[in-house]
Amino acid sequence: MKPGVDPQAALLRVARQLDEMRSRTEVETALDELEYLFEVLDPEFQDAATTLIDQLRVKLERLNARS
């Protein structure tokens, strides 16, 4: 993990940006980031991360269906 990376802050940032993501690249980047950080998240944040990861996967499926 990069020095200075705050997994909880990353989780919050992605959650705030979810509705604004319009491209596959944006969604894939956010999904990759959360999947990478999942293991270092405090256990109390892992349920929220799982929910957000699931939402990103659904959004990605919808974007792929439009292509």
N, C-alpha and C positions, 0 to 999 in steps of 0.2 A: 504494500500500500504506500502511496506517496506521502511524504511528510506533510502534515497540516490538513490532511483530508479528514473531514468530520462526517462519518456515515449518517448520523441523524440529520445533519444539515442537508446532505445530499438527498435523503429520503423526503424531507420537507420540500425541497426545491422541486423535485420531480413531481410530487403531489400537486404543487401549485401550478406547474406548467402543463399538466396532463391534458386539460381541456384545450389548450392552445396548440398542441402538437398536431401538425397537419401532414407531415411527410414520414415516409417509412424510415428515413435516416434519423430523424429526431426520435422516433419511438424506439428504434433499434439501439441507438446510443444510450438512451435512458434505461432501457431494459438491460443492456450489457453492464452498465454502471451499477444498477441495483443488484443484479445477480452476483457481481464481483464483490460488492460490499456486504452482502447478506451475512456471511459467516462472521464478520467482525461487528455486526450490530449487536447491541445489548439485546438479550432475549425478550425483553419487554417490547421491543420495536419490531421483532421478527414477524409477528402476526400482521402488523400494518404493512410491512414490506411485502409479505406474501400477497396480501390483497392488492396492493399497488402493482406488483409484478403481474398478477392475473389480469388486471385492468389493461395493462400495457400489451399483454399478449392478445387480448380480445381486440384492442384497437389496431394492432398490427395485422391480425387476421382480416379485419374489415378493410384496411388499406390494401392488403394483398388481393382481396376479392375484387376491388375496383380496377386493378391493373389488368 
